[in-house]
Amino acid sequence: AGVPKTIDNDIDLIDRSFGFNTAVTEAIQAVRSAKTEALCAPNGVGVVKLMGRHAGFIATHACLASGDCDLCLIPEVPIEIEGPNSCLEHIAR
């Protein structure tokens, strides 16, 4: 029997992969630390880059669980840089 080993949780056949919960817990701590650093500077911005090859499951779960994210970019969703519904417009609001 083979057991898939990936913390990205990007295998359709299983509900949750080994290490995924731990990865999300550590990512939440990174998001909270970035927020603390950003709050210490006028107009501060915290940026956290998380692993996940071609899947944004860790980033998505960490952002939703922390409640501290204003914007989460994941590979599954195309990114608009400029325009009325863009990332920059969202940040400017």
All heavy atoms as an XYZ file, in Angstrom:
678
protein
N       0.851     -1.174      0.000
C       0.000      0.000      0.000
C       0.893      1.232      0.000
O       1.878      1.301      0.726
C      -0.903      0.008      1.212
N       0.523      2.184     -0.795
C       1.261      3.434     -0.850
C       0.466      4.556     -0.204
O      -0.749      4.625     -0.336
N       1.151      5.409      0.500
C       0.511      6.550      1.141
C       1.116      7.816      0.538
O       2.321      8.024      0.626
C       0.731      6.532      2.672
C       0.107      7.759      3.321
C       0.176      5.263      3.279
N       0.295      8.635     -0.107
C       0.842      9.865     -0.686
C       1.348     10.804      0.408
O       0.693     10.975      1.426
C      -0.338     10.479     -1.433
C      -1.546      9.791     -0.918
C      -1.126      8.501     -0.314
N       2.519     11.386      0.172
C       3.093     12.274      1.170
C       3.298     13.652      0.558
O       4.179     13.862     -0.254
C       4.416     11.713      1.676
C       4.984     12.510      2.821
C       6.217     11.860      3.373
C       6.733     12.720      4.517
N       8.018     12.286      4.968
N       2.454     14.568      0.926
C       2.557     15.956      0.505
C       1.824     16.799      1.535
O       0.747     16.419      1.987
C       1.960     16.187     -0.900
O       1.928     17.590     -1.158
C       0.557     15.643     -1.028
N       2.401     17.910      1.933
C       1.689     18.776      2.883
C       0.798     19.780      2.161
O       0.044     20.505      2.785
C       2.646     19.514      3.836
C       3.518     20.511      3.089
C       3.464     18.551      4.645
C       4.246     21.464      4.002
N       0.880     19.807      0.829
C       0.118     20.793      0.054
C      -1.380     20.510      0.021
O      -2.165     21.364     -0.357
C       0.625     20.858     -1.384
C       2.069     21.298     -1.464
O       2.521     21.985     -0.531
O       2.733     20.960     -2.443
N      -1.791     19.298      0.371
C      -3.193     18.878      0.343
C      -3.763     18.968     -1.073
O      -4.919     19.295     -1.270
C      -4.029     19.720      1.313
C      -5.261     18.970      1.789
O      -5.199     17.781      2.036
N      -6.375     19.658      1.899
N      -2.929     18.653     -2.067
C      -3.333     18.791     -3.465
C      -3.615     17.448     -4.146
O      -3.520     17.336     -5.354
C      -2.292     19.575     -4.253
C      -0.912     18.962     -4.176
O      -0.721     17.983     -3.428
O      -0.013     19.462     -4.869
N      -3.988     16.435     -3.369
C      -4.350     15.129     -3.921
C      -5.848     14.939     -3.746
O      -6.363     14.987     -2.631
C      -3.556     14.005     -3.220
C      -2.058     14.206     -3.468
C      -4.001     12.643     -3.730
C      -1.174     13.243     -2.739
N      -6.539     14.734     -4.852
C      -8.005     14.665     -4.826
C      -8.563     13.460     -4.068
O      -9.688     13.498     -3.603
C      -8.554     14.646     -6.253
C      -8.318     15.962     -6.969
O      -8.176     16.987     -6.289
O      -8.268     15.953     -8.207
N      -7.820     12.384     -3.955
C      -8.348     11.147     -3.392
C      -8.424     11.128     -1.872
O      -9.042     10.244     -1.300
C      -7.496      9.965     -3.872
C      -7.414      9.805     -5.393
C      -6.439      8.702     -5.750
C      -8.784      9.534     -5.977
N      -7.789     12.081     -1.207
C      -7.799     12.099      0.253
C      -8.329     13.443      0.757
O      -8.247     14.451      0.071
C      -6.393     11.827      0.828
C      -5.373     12.845      0.308
C      -5.941     10.415      0.505
C      -3.986     12.703      0.896
N      -8.891     13.419      1.968
C      -9.439     14.653      2.550
C      -8.345     15.601      3.013
O      -8.433     16.802      2.824
C     -10.346     14.328      3.737
C     -11.635     13.656      3.308
O     -12.064     13.891      2.159
O     -12.197     12.894      4.109
N      -7.326     15.053      3.663
C      -6.269     15.892      4.211
C      -4.970     15.104      4.201
O      -4.932     13.969      4.658
C      -6.643     16.302      5.636
C      -5.811     17.430      6.138
C      -6.461     18.180      7.294
N      -7.476     19.094      6.794
C      -8.726     19.110      7.205
N      -9.148     18.279      8.104
N      -9.577     19.984      6.720
N      -3.915     15.708      3.707
C      -2.634     15.010      3.612
C      -1.808     15.201      4.888
O      -2.061     16.103      5.685
C      -1.854     15.485      2.390
O      -1.613     16.874      2.463
N      -0.805     14.322      5.061
C       0.079     14.399      6.229
C       0.761     15.762      6.291
O       1.290     16.246      5.307
C       1.164     13.322      6.157
C       0.652     11.933      6.360
C       0.692     11.011      5.339
C       0.139     11.562      7.586
C       0.216      9.733      5.527
C      -0.339     10.283      7.788
C      -0.296      9.361      6.749
N       0.734     16.369      7.448
C       1.439     17.624      7.650
C       0.670     18.873      7.264
O       1.123     19.982      7.529
N      -0.500     18.715      6.646
C      -1.251     19.889      6.197
C      -1.676     20.760      7.372
O      -1.495     21.982      7.340
C      -2.477     19.469      5.377
C      -3.320     20.621      4.927
C      -2.870     21.474      3.933
C      -4.555     20.870      5.490
C      -3.630     22.547      3.515
C      -5.328     21.938      5.075
C      -4.868     22.777      4.085
N      -2.238     20.157      8.409
C      -2.676     20.947      9.578
C      -1.512     21.687     10.227
O      -1.641     22.841     10.630
C      -3.366     20.052     10.601
C      -4.735     19.606     10.144
O      -5.333     20.222      9.271
N      -5.224     18.518     10.710
N      -0.361     21.024     10.336
C       0.820     21.661     10.906
C       1.290     22.814     10.032
O       1.644     23.891     10.536
C       1.956     20.633     11.079
O       1.480     19.562     11.889
C       3.178     21.263     11.711
N       1.289     22.610      8.710
C       1.703     23.669      7.783
C       0.787     24.879      7.902
O       1.248     26.024      7.910
C       1.713     23.148      6.351
N      -0.518     24.653      8.011
C      -1.474     25.762      8.142
C      -1.269     26.480      9.483
O      -1.283     27.713      9.531
C      -2.925     25.261      7.992
C      -3.922     26.347      8.369
C      -3.176     24.795      6.570
N      -1.058     25.731     10.544
C      -0.826     26.338     11.862
C       0.408     27.230     11.843
O       0.381     28.360     12.364
C      -0.673     25.246     12.941
O      -1.868     24.458     12.970
C      -0.424     25.850     14.310
N       1.486     26.762     11.240
C       2.705     27.569     11.148
C       2.500     28.775     10.239
O       3.025     29.858     10.500
C       3.869     26.715     10.645
C       4.311     25.651     11.634
C       4.770     26.229     12.961
O       5.503     27.237     12.958
O       4.385     25.663     14.010
N       1.728     28.602      9.174
C       1.445     29.711      8.254
C       0.619     30.794      8.951
O       0.836     31.985      8.728
C       0.723     29.196      7.016
N      -0.323     30.388      9.786
C      -1.129     31.359     10.543
C      -0.211     32.200     11.424
O      -0.369     33.421     11.522
C      -2.204     30.641     11.389
C      -3.267     30.036     10.489
C      -2.831     31.589     12.401
C      -4.207     29.083     11.211
N       0.757     31.563     12.057
C       1.704     32.304     12.895
C       2.510     33.298     12.064
O       2.766     34.422     12.492
C       2.634     31.329     13.631
C       3.525     31.988     14.631
C       2.743     32.719     15.722
O       1.702     32.263     16.178
N       3.237     33.866     16.125
N       2.898     32.898     10.854
C       3.639     33.801      9.960
C       2.781     34.998      9.549
O       3.258     36.135      9.508
C       4.109     33.044      8.718
N       1.510     34.755      9.281
C       0.588     35.839      8.909
C       0.419     36.805     10.076
O       0.475     38.030      9.895
C      -0.779     35.267      8.467
C      -1.820     36.359      8.345
C      -0.635     34.510      7.148
N       0.256     36.284     11.258
C       0.092     37.145     12.439
C       1.361     37.957     12.715
O       1.288     39.123     13.090
C      -0.298     36.307     13.646
C      -1.712     35.790     13.543
C      -2.164     35.059     14.764
N      -3.554     34.637     14.588
C      -4.068     33.558     15.131
N      -3.339     32.796     15.902
N      -5.328     33.245     14.910
N       2.512     37.339     12.518
C       3.782     38.052     12.714
C       3.944     39.174     11.693
O       4.395     40.271     12.030
C       4.954     37.077     12.605
O       4.909     36.128     13.641
N       3.554     38.902     10.448
C       3.640     39.931      9.404
C       2.698     41.090      9.719
O       3.042     42.255      9.499
C       3.317     39.334      8.044
N       1.529     40.781     10.254
C       0.591     41.847     10.619
C       1.169     42.708     11.741
O       1.092     43.939     11.689
C      -0.747     41.261     11.060
C      -1.736     42.340     11.456
C      -3.027     41.793     11.965
C      -3.957     42.935     12.356
N      -5.201     42.457     12.933
N       1.770     42.069     12.738
C       2.384     42.807     13.845
C       3.472     43.738     13.331
O       3.543     44.908     13.720
C       2.963     41.829     14.884
O       1.908     41.005     15.381
C       3.618     42.573     16.026
N       4.322     43.226     12.439
C       5.387     44.054     11.862
C       4.806     45.217     11.058
O       5.298     46.341     11.129
C       6.283     43.203     10.952
C       7.175     42.247     11.701
C       8.261     42.953     12.490
O       8.766     43.988     12.028
O       8.603     42.459     13.575
N       3.760     44.952     10.274
C       3.154     45.998      9.439
C       2.513     47.092     10.292
O       2.556     48.270      9.934
C       2.122     45.385      8.496
N       1.922     46.707     11.418
C       1.281     47.692     12.294
C       2.293     48.613     12.975
O       1.938     49.690     13.441
C       0.426     46.988     13.347
C      -0.836     46.313     12.832
C      -1.506     45.518     13.955
C      -1.799     47.325     12.244
N       3.546     48.195     13.026
C       4.592     48.981     13.699
C       5.128     50.118     12.836
O       5.900     50.945     13.325
C       5.744     48.073     14.110
S       5.280     46.913     15.409
N       4.744     50.169     11.573
C       5.253     51.204     10.672
C       4.073     51.957     10.049
O       3.045     51.357      9.750
C       6.099     50.583      9.562
N       4.203     53.266      9.866
C       3.135     54.006      9.189
C       2.917     53.456      7.778
O       3.874     53.248      7.032
C       3.667     55.443      9.134
C       4.778     55.499     10.124
C       5.317     54.120     10.254
N       1.682     53.184      7.426
C       1.333     52.609      6.122
C       2.058     51.293      5.853
O       2.365     50.964      4.710
C       1.613     53.600      4.979
C       0.783     54.848      5.108
O      -0.405     54.781      5.423
N       1.403     55.985      4.903
N       2.332     50.541      6.911
C       3.065     49.282      6.782
C       2.256     48.220      6.058
O       1.031     48.167      6.148
N       2.962     47.386      5.326
C       2.356     46.277      4.595
C       3.128     45.017      4.941
O       4.351     45.000      4.891
C       2.412     46.512      3.067
C       1.898     45.307      2.315
C       1.628     47.755      2.690
N       2.425     43.973      5.293
C       3.055     42.684      5.564
C       2.804     41.736      4.407
O       1.680     41.614      3.938
N       3.844     41.091      3.952
C       3.731     40.131      2.855
C       4.265     38.791      3.331
O       5.361     38.714      3.877
C       4.528     40.599      1.611
C       4.461     39.560      0.513
C       4.011     41.936      1.121
N       3.477     37.750      3.129
C       3.883     36.400      3.499
C       3.777     35.526      2.262
O       2.718     35.476      1.627
C       2.986     35.824      4.622
C       3.378     34.394      4.944
C       3.046     36.694      5.852
N       4.858     34.860      1.915
C       4.838     33.921      0.797
C       4.880     32.517      1.376
O       5.778     32.179      2.134
C       6.037     34.147     -0.126
C       6.056     33.206     -1.304
C       7.251     33.462     -2.192
C       7.258     32.464     -3.334
N       8.445     32.598     -4.174
N       3.883     31.723      0.993
C       3.793     30.360      1.514
C       4.023     29.350      0.404
O       3.776     29.625     -0.766
C       2.408     30.130      2.134
C       2.058     31.047      3.296
C       0.601     30.907      3.673
C       2.946     30.753      4.484
N       4.481     28.172      0.781
C       4.726     27.135     -0.214
C       3.413     26.538     -0.713
O       2.367     26.741     -0.120
C       5.609     26.047      0.370
C       4.961     25.274      1.501
S       5.914     23.857      2.000
C       5.759     22.828      0.591
N       3.485     25.818     -1.806
C       2.300     25.156     -2.307
C       2.341     24.854     -3.789
O       1.294     24.741     -4.412
N       3.499     24.748     -4.376
C       3.664     24.436     -5.802
C       2.597     25.063     -6.675
O       2.644     26.245     -6.954
C       3.719     22.926     -6.035
C       5.052     22.331     -5.776
C       5.045     20.897     -6.128
N       4.084     20.197     -5.287
C       3.967     18.909     -5.233
N       4.730     18.159     -5.977
N       3.088     18.337     -4.450
N       1.594     24.282     -7.067
C       0.533     24.782     -7.946
C      -0.813     24.816     -7.232
O      -1.852     24.882     -7.891
C       0.431     23.912     -9.193
C       1.717     23.775     -9.919
N       2.303     24.826    -10.592
C       2.565     22.733    -10.049
C       3.430     24.422    -11.123
N       3.626     23.161    -10.797
N      -0.797     24.746     -5.914
C      -2.033     24.716     -5.139
C      -1.946     25.719     -3.992
O      -0.943     25.798     -3.303
C      -2.268     23.315     -4.580
N      -3.012     26.478     -3.795
C      -3.026     27.500     -2.755
C      -3.790     27.101     -1.515
O      -4.302     27.961     -0.801
N      -3.856     25.795     -1.232
C      -4.634     25.340     -0.082
C      -4.065     25.835      1.248
O      -4.825     26.265      2.120
C      -4.723     23.807     -0.060
C      -5.514     23.240     -1.196
C      -4.897     22.507     -2.189
C      -6.879     23.449     -1.292
C      -5.614     21.985     -3.246
C      -7.608     22.941     -2.342
C      -6.977     22.201     -3.323
N      -2.759     25.787      1.419
C      -2.161     26.252      2.682
C      -2.410     27.748      2.848
O      -2.836     28.199      3.910
C      -0.651     25.935      2.736
C      -0.420     24.424      2.758
C      -0.009     26.586      3.961
C       1.033     24.018      2.650
N      -2.174     28.519      1.802
C      -2.381     29.970      1.877
C      -3.845     30.307      2.150
O      -4.148     31.160      2.995
C      -1.929     30.633      0.576
N      -4.747     29.645      1.455
C      -6.181     29.918      1.636
C      -6.633     29.594      3.051
O      -7.294     30.411      3.711
C      -7.013     29.110      0.631
O      -6.593     29.442     -0.689
C      -8.489     29.390      0.787
N      -6.277     28.413      3.539
C      -6.688     28.029      4.891
C      -6.060     28.946      5.945
O      -6.724     29.323      6.915
C      -6.312     26.569      5.158
C      -7.275     25.590      4.582
N      -7.293     25.263      3.260
C      -8.268     24.883      5.163
C      -8.245     24.379      3.034
N      -8.856     24.140      4.177
N      -4.801     29.316      5.759
C      -4.136     30.191      6.729
C      -4.773     31.579      6.753
O      -4.983     32.156      7.823
C      -2.642     30.302      6.418
N      -5.083     32.115      5.591
C      -5.704     33.448      5.525
C      -7.092     33.447      6.153
O      -7.435     34.346      6.910
C      -5.776     33.926      4.082
S      -4.175     34.411      3.435
N      -7.881     32.435      5.834
C      -9.227     32.367      6.402
C      -9.190     32.133      7.908
O      -9.969     32.726      8.652
C     -10.033     31.265      5.714
C     -10.401     31.523      4.262
C     -11.044     30.295      3.641
C     -11.325     32.720      4.145
N      -8.288     31.277      8.364
C      -8.222     30.959      9.788
C      -7.669     32.112     10.617
O      -8.096     32.312     11.753
C      -7.367     29.710     10.003
N      -6.733     32.868     10.067
C      -6.124     33.958     10.844
C      -7.052     35.159     10.957
O      -7.058     35.846     11.962
C      -4.802     34.396     10.221
O      -5.030     35.128      9.035
N      -7.812     35.431      9.901
C      -8.677     36.607      9.900
C      -7.912     37.909      9.762
O      -8.481     38.983      9.904
N      -6.611     37.831      9.496
C      -5.764     39.020      9.433
C      -5.354     39.407      8.020
O      -4.575     40.339      7.848
C      -4.493     38.804     10.268
C      -4.787     38.758     11.753
O      -5.712     39.460     12.190
O      -4.095     38.023     12.469
N      -5.835     38.707      7.017
C      -5.405     38.962      5.626
C      -6.406     39.855      4.900
O      -7.611     39.659      4.998
C      -5.289     37.657      4.855
S      -3.960     36.630      5.410
N      -5.867     40.807      4.173
C      -6.692     41.640      3.308
C      -6.702     41.115      1.881
O      -7.604     41.421      1.114
C      -6.186     43.083      3.303
C      -6.375     43.735      4.656
O      -7.436     43.550      5.269
O      -5.448     44.411      5.109
N      -5.693     40.343      1.522
C      -5.560     39.862      0.148
C      -4.776     38.558      0.157
O      -3.734     38.469      0.802
C      -4.820     40.911     -0.687
C      -4.637     40.656     -2.168
C      -5.983     40.586     -2.881
C      -3.780     41.745     -2.778
N      -5.290     37.554     -0.535
C      -4.614     36.260     -0.631
C      -4.525     35.881     -2.107
O      -5.550     35.719     -2.769
C      -5.385     35.201      0.147
S      -4.635     33.559      0.082
N      -3.321     35.781     -2.622
C      -3.109     35.420     -4.021
C      -2.766     33.935     -4.093
O      -1.836     33.484     -3.427
C      -1.973     36.245     -4.628
C      -2.107     37.760     -4.501
C      -0.880     38.450     -5.064
C      -3.359     38.249     -5.179
N      -3.527     33.187     -4.886
C      -3.281     31.757     -5.033
C      -3.193     31.411     -6.520
O      -3.766     32.109     -7.359
C      -4.379     30.919     -4.339
C      -5.767     31.250     -4.887
C      -4.328     31.111     -2.825
C      -6.868     30.351     -4.388
N      -2.474     30.343     -6.858
C      -2.263     30.018     -8.273
C      -3.527     29.610     -9.026
O      -3.561     29.705    -10.247
C      -1.252     28.870     -8.239
C      -1.149     28.420     -6.846
C      -1.725     29.471     -5.968
N      -4.559     29.189     -8.335
C      -5.780     28.751     -9.006
C      -6.623     29.902     -9.561
O      -7.513     29.693    -10.369
C      -6.668     27.924     -8.054
C      -6.088     26.608     -7.632
C      -5.230     26.699     -6.383
O      -4.890     27.814     -5.937
O      -4.899     25.647     -5.852
N      -6.361     31.122     -9.086
C      -7.156     32.285     -9.495
C      -6.259     33.276    -10.228
O      -5.230     33.688     -9.689
C      -7.793     32.964     -8.257
C      -8.588     34.190     -8.655
C      -8.667     31.983     -7.498
N      -6.647     33.668    -11.456
C      -5.830     34.652    -12.187
C      -5.751     35.976    -11.417
O      -6.706     36.390    -10.761
C      -6.579     34.848    -13.505
C      -7.559     33.736    -13.597
C      -7.806     33.236    -12.211
N      -4.613     36.635    -11.518
C      -4.370     37.874    -10.784
C      -4.471     39.063    -11.735
O      -3.845     39.080    -12.784
C      -2.979     37.853    -10.133
C      -2.874     36.691     -9.159
C      -2.684     39.169     -9.432
C      -1.467     36.416     -8.699
N      -5.289     40.036    -11.360
C      -5.364     41.298    -12.096
C      -4.571     42.329    -11.301
O      -4.888     42.609    -10.156
C      -6.805     41.765    -12.234
C      -7.646     40.915    -13.162
C      -9.049     41.499    -13.329
O      -9.165     42.727    -13.455
O      -9.986     40.706    -13.323
N      -3.551     42.902    -11.920
C      -2.722     43.883    -11.231
C      -3.343     45.267    -11.268
O      -3.364     45.987    -10.276
C      -1.306     43.919    -11.840
C      -0.641     42.542    -11.734
C      -0.445     44.987    -11.170
C      -0.403     42.073    -10.321
N      -3.860     45.666    -12.437
C      -4.444     46.995    -12.589
C      -5.878     46.881    -13.092
O      -6.245     45.903    -13.725
C      -3.619     47.821    -13.571
C      -2.199     48.076    -13.080
C      -1.387     48.860    -14.080
O      -1.479     48.575    -15.286
O      -0.668     49.759    -13.636
N      -6.677     47.892    -12.796
C      -8.066     47.918    -13.229
C      -9.006     48.045    -12.053
O      -8.580     48.088    -10.898
N     -10.321     48.091    -12.327
C     -11.296     48.324    -11.259
C     -11.392     47.188    -10.233
O     -11.721     47.423     -9.091
C     -12.615     48.496    -12.012
C     -12.390     47.889    -13.350
C     -10.928     48.000    -13.636
N     -11.119     45.955    -10.621
C     -11.188     44.819     -9.694
C      -9.806     44.232     -9.422
O      -9.666     43.046     -9.172
C     -12.102     43.733    -10.246
C     -13.536     44.187    -10.336
O     -14.013     44.887     -9.456
N     -14.219     43.805    -11.392
N      -8.807     45.063     -9.459
C      -7.423     44.588     -9.356
C      -6.943     44.521     -7.910
O      -7.566     45.044     -6.989
C      -6.507     45.509    -10.148
O      -6.433     46.761     -9.500
N      -5.797     43.889     -7.741
C      -5.156     43.799     -6.420
C      -4.780     45.182     -5.901
O      -5.011     45.492     -4.725
C      -3.903     42.933     -6.515
S      -4.205     41.240     -6.984
N      -4.210     46.009     -6.766
C      -3.787     47.337     -6.334
C      -4.980     48.205     -5.926
O      -4.901     48.965     -4.958
C      -2.980     48.013     -7.433
C      -1.658     47.328     -7.808
C      -0.984     48.061     -8.947
C      -0.735     47.246     -6.604
N      -6.067     48.101     -6.655
C      -7.280     48.852     -6.308
C      -7.817     48.386     -4.946
O      -8.237     49.204     -4.131
C      -8.335     48.671     -7.406
C      -9.620     49.435     -7.166
C      -9.437     50.941     -7.231
O      -8.520     51.416     -7.932
O     -10.208     51.655     -6.572
N      -7.807     47.097     -4.723
C      -8.280     46.555     -3.446
C      -7.426     47.061     -2.283
O      -7.939     47.467     -1.247
C      -8.267     45.025     -3.487
C      -8.634     44.389     -2.187
N      -9.943     44.343     -1.745
C      -7.873     43.819     -1.221
C      -9.970     43.743     -0.560
N      -8.722     43.423     -0.226
N      -6.121     47.055     -2.470
C      -5.211     47.521     -1.425
C      -5.376     49.017     -1.162
O      -5.329     49.472     -0.021
C      -3.750     47.177     -1.781
C      -3.578     45.668     -1.757
C      -2.769     47.843     -0.830
C      -2.257     45.190     -2.306
N      -5.619     49.789     -2.231
C      -5.794     51.238     -2.088
C      -7.046     51.577     -1.267
O      -7.079     52.593     -0.580
C      -5.873     51.885     -3.457
N      -8.061     50.735     -1.338
C      -9.286     50.974     -0.551
C      -8.995     50.752      0.890
O      -9.400     51.232      1.808
C     -10.401     50.035     -1.005
C     -11.033     50.475     -2.269
C     -12.220     49.618     -2.619
N     -11.824     48.884     -3.825
C     -12.249     47.709     -4.172
N     -13.088     47.068     -3.416
N     -11.851     47.128     -5.257
